[in-house]
Amino acid sequence: MTQGAAHKTIDARGLNCPLPVLRLRKVLLLSPVGAEVELLATDRAALKDVPAFCAAQGHEVEILPAEGNTLRFRVVRKI
C-alpha cells in the first residue's frame, strides 16, 4: 500500500462490534479519496468485520502485525 493523501489513526481499543467499523466508516466518509487510516482494535470480530466492510465499500485494507492484543489495520479510501 502506498502512502495516502492523509493519515489518521482511529483508536477503537476496548470497543466491541460494530463500533470499530462504525468509527472507521465515519472517518472514511470525512476523508478524501486516497486517505490512509490506521485502525487499532481489540475486538477479535474486527478481523472479519473490517475486511468485509472494506470489500463492500470498495476500500483497500491490509491487516498489519498485531501488537500484543491490539489488532492493526491500514485502510485506504478508494472511492
PEHU-V244347 format. One line per field, one symbol per residue. ss: DSSP state (H for helix, E for strand, C for the rest). phi: phi as a letter, one per 40 degrees, with the letter a starting at -180 (. if undefined). psi: psi as a letter, one per 30 degrees, with the letter a starting at -180 (. if undefined). A space follows every 50 residues. Layout:
ss->???
phi->???
psi->???
This chain:
ss->CCCCCCEEEEEECCCCCCHHHHHHHHHHHCCCCCCEEEEEECCCCHHHHH HHHHHHHCCEEEEEEEECCEEEEEEECCC
phi->.ccccabbbbcbcgccdcddccccdcccccbcdgcbbbbbabcccccccc cccccccgccbbccdcbgcccbbbbbcbb
psi->klkaflklkkjgkfklkgeeeeeeeeeeegllkfkkkkkklfjffffeee eeeeeefglkkkjlkljbgjkkkkkkkf.
